[in-house]
Amino acid sequence: MRTPAREQPRRGDAASPATRVLAVALLLCIASALLSAVAGGLLRAGVPLARAGAPDWLGQAALQHAALMICAFMGTVIAVERAVAVKLALAWLAPAASALAGPALLLGQPALGGALLVLSGAAFVAVNVVVVQRQSEPHTWLLLASAAAWLAGNALFAAGFAPAAVVPWWFAFLVMTIAAERLEMTRLMRRRRGALPALVGLLALLAAASAWSAFDPVIGGLLYGAALLGLAVWLLAFDIARRTLFTQGLSRYMAVCLLGGYGWLAVGGLAWAATALGAPARDTALHALGLGFVFSMMMGHAPVILPAVARVKLLFGWPFYLPLALLHGSLLMRLGLRAVDAGWLPRGAELNAAAIALFALTAIGAVLAWNRKDALQARRPRASRRSESSRPG
């Protein structure tokens, strides 16, 4: 659920020293989870990061790549957004626990990391129950369902189940969250009568396929891929991005991110089904979904979400298109050209990482640009007042 961008801190609302320390600690955990997940992903793709005497955490980063990226990073970010929205102190238990799971996993303590993720998932479900109690709408119920999917995946991970049983639940958490966000954004649009039941049915199929994958990976994988493909078609047909693509500025940028992501969601669904049938498409399934779809959504929503959650303002401009283009271009190289030359897998992975880094730098630059613009505007009235006072009476 998006936090309204208009909720800005009032002057004089200074955070306590303890609050600032906790905020910095949380931010460091989120950053370390992202960096270690990216490093682990590069190692898994064959990029030679590790040398003789490499630190143990690099090996753990490769081993726990999915848990670090989906839970310790993305899960924490989503939980922070929800905690800001509900304005309850206990809501911060969810992001705190998932953030601490990252260092635990990197230190080779999967039992502790799994327990923290279960605690985080349970707390996150409770937070979303509060959200539903405050606003009982289809999108809030879908957010609650996404939280339950995360808890299910975390519980299976803590119990030591194989990735084939865990990862579908984790991706279902992200996909359901995004679908709920888009449903909220388009709730005032006129849709066909069967649109909402179709969306609920597709997400129910996704959850059922996640559960089925633990017992029958073939049938579960086919149903999972079908649900993803169906959701891509639904979003392309009913999302407001089809209209905002023809606007200007931030609205057009968000539409480009969304529509490109929906295309990758369809590719991920097809590849997921193909993998279930024995085709060598696992990397395509995971990264078309995780990078092409999820990161495109994050890039599109970040200029709106960051001001509300981090209490900063960004100056949007054309540079935001650069990391987006690099992300999609590098994915095409990684997933499309590897069939011709296996060397494109590590090259594409390196450019995937570069796209994420470039987006982070672009967002930081946008914050600095806004602050500079704001400072210049603040000086101009004082300069005009001085020039007016110097004029002869």
C-alpha positions as CSV (number, residue, x, y, z in Angstrom):
1,M,0.0,0.0,0.0
2,R,1.5,3.3,-1.0
3,T,2.2,5.9,1.6
4,P,0.7,9.2,0.5
5,A,3.4,11.5,-0.8
6,R,1.9,14.5,0.8
7,E,2.8,13.2,4.3
8,Q,6.0,15.3,4.8
9,P,7.6,15.9,8.2
10,R,6.7,19.1,9.9
11,R,9.4,21.5,11.0
12,G,10.5,20.8,14.5
13,D,9.6,17.0,14.3
14,A,13.2,16.0,15.2
15,A,13.8,12.3,15.7
16,S,15.3,11.1,18.9
17,P,18.9,10.0,18.9
18,A,17.8,6.4,19.5
19,T,15.4,6.6,16.5
20,R,18.2,7.9,14.3
21,V,20.6,5.2,15.4
22,L,18.0,2.5,14.6
23,A,17.2,4.1,11.3
24,V,20.9,4.1,10.3
25,A,21.2,0.5,11.4
26,L,18.2,-0.5,9.4
27,L,19.5,1.3,6.3
28,L,22.9,-0.4,6.6
29,C,21.3,-3.8,6.8
30,I,19.2,-3.1,3.7
31,A,22.2,-1.8,1.8
32,S,24.4,-4.8,2.9
33,A,21.6,-7.2,1.9
34,L,21.4,-5.7,-1.6
35,L,25.1,-5.6,-2.1
36,S,25.7,-9.1,-0.9
37,A,22.8,-10.4,-2.9
38,V,24.2,-8.8,-6.1
39,A,27.6,-10.2,-5.3
40,G,26.2,-13.6,-4.7
41,G,24.2,-13.4,-8.0
42,L,27.4,-12.5,-9.9
43,L,29.2,-15.5,-8.4
44,R,26.4,-17.8,-9.4
45,A,26.5,-16.4,-12.9
46,G,30.2,-17.2,-13.2
47,V,31.7,-13.8,-12.6
48,P,35.1,-14.4,-10.9
49,L,34.7,-12.3,-7.8
50,A,36.1,-14.9,-5.3
51,R,39.8,-15.4,-5.1
52,A,42.0,-17.5,-2.9
53,G,41.4,-16.4,0.7
54,A,38.1,-14.7,-0.2
55,P,35.9,-13.9,2.8
56,D,33.4,-16.6,3.9
57,W,30.5,-14.2,3.4
58,L,30.9,-14.3,-0.3
59,G,30.3,-18.0,-0.4
60,Q,27.3,-17.5,1.8
61,A,26.1,-14.7,-0.4
62,A,26.1,-17.0,-3.4
63,L,24.4,-19.8,-1.4
64,Q,21.7,-17.5,0.1
65,H,21.3,-15.2,-3.0
66,A,17.5,-15.6,-3.2
67,A,16.9,-15.2,0.5
68,L,19.1,-12.1,0.7
69,M,17.5,-10.4,-2.4
70,I,13.9,-11.3,-1.9
71,C,13.6,-11.3,1.9
72,A,16.4,-9.4,3.5
73,F,16.3,-6.6,0.9
74,M,12.9,-6.5,-0.9
75,G,10.9,-7.8,2.0
76,T,12.5,-5.3,4.4
77,V,11.9,-2.4,2.0
78,I,8.2,-3.4,1.6
79,A,7.8,-3.9,5.3
80,V,9.3,-0.5,6.0
81,E,6.8,1.1,3.6
82,R,3.9,-0.7,5.3
83,A,5.2,0.3,8.8
84,V,5.4,4.0,7.7
85,A,1.8,3.7,6.4
86,V,0.2,2.2,9.5
87,K,2.1,4.4,12.0
88,L,2.4,1.7,14.7
89,A,5.6,1.1,16.6
90,L,5.1,-2.7,16.6
91,A,4.9,-2.6,12.8
92,W,8.7,-2.0,12.7
93,L,9.2,-5.5,14.1
94,A,8.7,-7.0,10.6
95,P,11.4,-5.0,8.8
96,A,13.8,-5.2,11.8
97,A,13.6,-9.0,11.9
98,S,14.0,-9.4,8.1
99,A,16.9,-6.9,8.1
100,L,18.7,-8.8,10.8
101,A,18.2,-12.1,8.9
102,G,20.7,-10.8,6.3
103,P,23.7,-10.6,8.5
104,A,22.7,-14.0,10.1
105,L,22.7,-15.7,6.7
106,L,26.0,-14.1,5.7
107,L,27.6,-15.3,8.9
108,G,26.6,-18.9,8.1
109,Q,23.7,-19.1,10.6
110,P,20.8,-20.2,8.4
111,A,18.8,-21.5,11.4
112,L,18.9,-18.0,13.0
113,G,18.2,-16.3,9.7
114,G,15.3,-18.6,9.1
115,A,13.8,-18.0,12.6
116,L,14.1,-14.2,12.1
117,L,12.4,-14.5,8.7
118,V,9.5,-16.4,10.2
119,L,9.2,-13.8,12.9
120,S,9.2,-11.1,10.3
121,G,6.6,-12.8,8.2
122,A,4.3,-13.3,11.2
123,A,4.7,-9.7,12.2
124,F,4.0,-8.6,8.6
125,V,0.8,-10.6,8.5
126,A,-0.3,-8.9,11.7
127,V,0.4,-5.5,10.2
128,N,-1.6,-6.3,7.1
129,V,-4.5,-7.5,9.3
130,V,-4.5,-4.0,10.8
131,V,-4.5,-2.5,7.3
132,V,-7.6,-4.6,6.3
133,Q,-9.4,-3.6,9.5
134,R,-8.8,0.1,8.7
135,Q,-9.7,-0.2,5.0
136,S,-11.4,-3.4,3.8
137,E,-10.9,-3.2,0.1
138,P,-9.9,-5.8,-2.6
139,H,-6.4,-4.4,-2.8
140,T,-5.8,-4.6,1.0
141,W,-7.0,-8.2,1.1
142,L,-4.6,-9.0,-1.6
143,L,-1.8,-7.3,0.4
144,L,-2.8,-9.6,3.3
145,A,-2.6,-12.6,1.0
146,S,0.8,-11.5,-0.2
147,A,2.0,-11.3,3.4
148,A,0.7,-14.8,4.1
149,A,2.6,-16.0,1.0
150,W,5.8,-14.5,2.4
151,L,5.2,-16.2,5.8
152,A,4.7,-19.5,4.1
153,G,7.9,-19.2,2.1
154,N,9.8,-18.2,5.2
155,A,8.5,-21.1,7.2
156,L,9.5,-23.6,4.5
157,F,12.9,-22.0,4.3
158,A,13.4,-22.2,8.1
159,A,12.3,-25.8,8.0
160,G,15.0,-26.7,5.4
161,F,12.8,-27.3,2.4
162,A,14.4,-27.2,-1.1
163,P,14.4,-24.0,-3.1
164,A,11.8,-25.6,-5.5
165,A,9.3,-25.4,-2.6
166,V,10.4,-22.1,-1.2
167,V,11.1,-19.8,-4.1
168,P,7.6,-20.0,-5.7
169,W,6.1,-18.6,-2.4
170,W,8.7,-15.8,-2.2
171,F,8.0,-14.7,-5.8
172,A,4.2,-15.1,-5.1
173,F,4.7,-12.6,-2.3
174,L,6.3,-10.0,-4.6
175,V,3.9,-10.6,-7.5
176,M,0.8,-10.4,-5.3
177,T,2.2,-7.2,-3.6
178,I,2.7,-5.5,-7.0
179,A,-0.7,-6.7,-8.3
180,A,-2.4,-5.3,-5.2
181,E,-0.5,-2.0,-5.7
182,R,-1.7,-1.7,-9.3
183,L,-5.2,-2.6,-8.3
184,E,-5.2,0.2,-5.8
185,M,-3.9,2.6,-8.4
186,T,-6.6,1.7,-10.9
187,R,-9.5,1.2,-8.5
188,L,-11.3,4.4,-9.9
189,M,-11.0,3.2,-13.5
190,R,-14.0,1.7,-15.2
191,R,-13.3,-2.0,-15.8
192,R,-15.2,-4.9,-17.2
193,R,-17.4,-6.7,-14.7
194,G,-15.2,-9.8,-14.7
195,A,-11.8,-8.1,-14.3
196,L,-11.5,-8.3,-10.5
197,P,-12.7,-11.9,-10.2
198,A,-10.2,-12.8,-13.0
199,L,-7.4,-11.1,-11.1
200,V,-8.3,-12.9,-7.8
201,G,-8.6,-16.2,-9.7
202,L,-5.1,-15.8,-11.2
203,L,-3.5,-14.9,-7.9
204,A,-5.3,-17.9,-6.2
205,L,-3.9,-20.1,-8.9
206,L,-0.5,-18.7,-8.2
207,A,-0.8,-19.5,-4.5
208,A,-2.1,-23.0,-5.3
209,A,0.7,-23.6,-7.7
210,S,3.2,-22.5,-5.1
211,A,1.9,-25.1,-2.7
212,W,1.7,-27.8,-5.4
213,S,5.3,-27.2,-6.4
214,A,6.6,-28.7,-3.2
215,F,5.0,-32.1,-4.1
216,D,4.9,-32.1,-7.9
217,P,7.3,-29.6,-9.5
218,V,6.1,-30.4,-13.0
219,I,2.4,-29.8,-12.5
220,G,3.1,-27.0,-9.9
221,G,5.5,-25.3,-12.3
222,L,3.1,-25.5,-15.3
223,L,0.3,-23.9,-13.2
224,Y,2.7,-21.3,-11.8
225,G,3.9,-20.3,-15.3
226,A,0.3,-20.2,-16.5
227,A,-0.7,-17.9,-13.6
228,L,2.2,-15.5,-14.3
229,L,1.4,-15.4,-18.0
230,G,-2.3,-14.8,-17.2
231,L,-1.4,-12.0,-14.8
232,A,0.8,-10.3,-17.4
233,V,-2.2,-10.4,-19.9
234,W,-4.5,-9.0,-17.2
235,L,-2.1,-6.1,-16.3
236,L,-1.5,-5.2,-20.0
237,A,-5.3,-5.2,-20.6
238,F,-6.5,-3.3,-17.5
239,D,-3.6,-1.3,-16.0
240,I,-3.7,2.5,-16.2
241,A,-0.2,2.5,-17.7
242,R,-1.6,2.0,-21.2
243,R,-3.1,5.5,-20.9
244,T,-0.3,7.3,-19.0
245,L,2.2,6.2,-21.6
246,F,1.0,9.1,-23.7
247,T,1.5,11.7,-21.0
248,Q,4.7,13.5,-20.0
249,G,7.3,13.5,-17.3
250,L,7.1,11.1,-14.3
251,S,3.8,9.6,-15.4
252,R,5.2,8.5,-18.8
253,Y,8.4,7.2,-17.1
254,M,6.3,5.0,-14.7
255,A,4.2,3.7,-17.6
256,V,7.4,2.7,-19.5
257,C,8.7,0.9,-16.4
258,L,5.4,-0.9,-15.9
259,L,4.7,-2.0,-19.4
260,G,8.2,-3.2,-19.9
261,G,7.9,-5.1,-16.6
262,Y,4.7,-6.7,-17.8
263,G,6.4,-8.0,-20.9
264,W,9.1,-9.6,-18.7
265,L,6.4,-11.1,-16.5
266,A,5.0,-12.9,-19.5
267,V,8.5,-14.1,-20.5
268,G,9.0,-15.3,-16.9
269,G,5.7,-17.2,-17.0
270,L,6.6,-19.0,-20.2
271,A,10.1,-19.8,-19.0
272,W,8.8,-21.1,-15.7
273,A,6.4,-23.5,-17.5
274,A,9.2,-24.5,-19.9
275,T,11.6,-25.2,-16.9
276,A,8.9,-27.5,-15.4
277,L,8.9,-29.5,-18.6
278,G,12.7,-29.9,-18.5
279,A,13.9,-27.1,-20.7
280,P,17.1,-25.3,-19.6
281,A,15.2,-22.0,-18.9
282,R,15.6,-21.7,-15.1
283,D,17.8,-18.6,-15.3
284,T,15.3,-17.0,-17.7
285,A,12.4,-17.8,-15.4
286,L,14.0,-16.4,-12.3
287,H,15.6,-13.3,-13.7
288,A,12.9,-12.3,-16.2
289,L,10.6,-12.3,-13.1
290,G,13.0,-11.0,-10.5
291,L,14.9,-8.4,-12.5
292,G,12.8,-7.7,-15.6
293,F,9.5,-7.5,-13.7
294,V,10.1,-6.8,-10.0
295,F,13.0,-4.4,-10.5
296,S,11.2,-2.5,-13.3
297,M,8.3,-2.0,-10.8
298,M,10.7,-0.8,-8.2
299,M,12.4,1.6,-10.6
300,G,9.0,2.9,-11.7
301,H,7.6,3.4,-8.2
302,A,10.7,4.7,-6.4
303,P,10.3,8.4,-7.4
304,V,6.9,8.3,-5.7
305,I,7.7,5.9,-2.8
306,L,11.0,7.3,-1.7
307,P,9.7,10.9,-0.9
308,A,7.0,9.4,1.3
309,V,9.1,6.7,3.1
310,A,12.5,8.4,3.3
311,R,11.1,11.9,3.7
312,V,13.2,13.3,0.9
313,K,12.3,14.9,-2.4
314,L,13.6,14.0,-5.9
315,L,14.0,16.1,-9.0
316,F,12.7,13.8,-11.7
317,G,14.4,14.0,-15.1
318,W,15.6,12.1,-18.2
319,P,18.5,10.4,-16.4
320,F,16.1,8.0,-14.8
321,Y,15.6,6.4,-18.2
322,L,19.3,5.4,-18.3
323,P,19.4,2.7,-15.7
324,L,16.0,1.4,-16.9
325,A,17.4,1.0,-20.5
326,L,20.5,-0.6,-19.1
327,L,18.4,-3.1,-17.1
328,H,16.3,-4.2,-20.0
329,G,19.2,-4.2,-22.5
330,S,21.4,-6.3,-20.2
331,L,18.6,-8.7,-19.6
332,L,18.1,-9.2,-23.3
333,M,21.9,-9.9,-23.6
334,R,21.9,-12.2,-20.6
335,L,18.8,-14.2,-21.5
336,G,18.7,-13.9,-25.2
337,L,22.3,-14.1,-26.4
338,R,23.5,-16.9,-23.9
339,A,21.9,-19.4,-26.3
340,V,24.5,-18.3,-28.9
341,D,27.4,-17.9,-26.5
342,A,27.4,-18.9,-22.8
343,G,29.8,-16.1,-22.1
344,W,26.9,-13.7,-22.3
345,L,25.6,-14.9,-19.0
346,P,28.3,-13.4,-16.8
347,R,28.6,-10.3,-19.1
348,G,24.9,-9.8,-18.8
349,A,24.9,-10.3,-15.1
350,E,27.6,-7.7,-14.7
351,L,25.5,-5.2,-16.6
352,N,22.5,-6.2,-14.5
353,A,24.4,-5.2,-11.4
354,A,25.6,-2.0,-13.2
355,A,22.0,-1.1,-13.9
356,I,21.0,-1.4,-10.2
357,A,24.1,0.6,-9.1
358,L,23.3,3.3,-11.8
359,F,19.7,3.6,-10.6
360,A,20.9,4.1,-7.0
361,L,23.3,6.8,-8.1
362,T,20.5,8.4,-10.2
363,A,18.1,8.5,-7.2
364,I,20.8,10.0,-5.0
365,G,21.6,12.6,-7.7
366,A,17.9,13.4,-8.0
367,V,17.8,14.1,-4.2
368,L,20.9,16.3,-4.4
369,A,19.5,18.1,-7.4
370,W,16.2,18.9,-5.6
371,N,18.1,20.2,-2.6
372,R,20.2,22.4,-4.8
373,K,17.2,23.7,-6.6
374,D,15.4,24.3,-3.3
375,A,18.4,26.2,-1.9
376,L,18.6,28.4,-5.0
377,Q,14.9,29.2,-4.8
378,A,15.2,30.1,-1.1
379,R,18.1,32.6,-1.9
380,R,16.2,34.4,-4.7
381,P,13.5,36.0,-2.6
382,R,16.2,37.3,-0.2
383,A,18.2,38.7,-3.1
384,S,15.1,40.4,-4.6
385,R,14.2,41.9,-1.2
386,R,17.7,43.3,-0.9
387,S,17.6,44.8,-4.4
388,E,14.2,46.4,-3.7
389,S,15.4,47.9,-0.4
390,S,18.4,49.4,-2.2
391,R,16.3,51.2,-4.7
392,P,15.9,55.0,-4.1
393,G,12.6,55.9,-2.4
